[in-house]
Amino acid sequence: MAALALMATACDYQKNNTIKQKDLNEGQAHVYGVHPDSAAAQLKNTYTAKPELEVKANAIREKLFAGKSINQGN
């Protein structure tokens, strides 16, 4: 019976686990775009690829996750 009560209250846990905060970036087109359905201006930034950073990142992954399965997002 206690488990049933615990499961019933767990459904609403995240509803009460929020805090209202002022959005400091509200109205900034750079962050949110000029319209709610448009892309943010900062998404237009492009960067040149640096293959040496990919090698370094893979070395770090190998050191941290040696012998473990890494989810690649497939």
Secondary structure by P-SEA (a helix, b strand, c coil): caaaaaaaaaaacccccbbbbbccccccccccccccccccccccccccccaaaaaaaaaaaaaacccccccccc
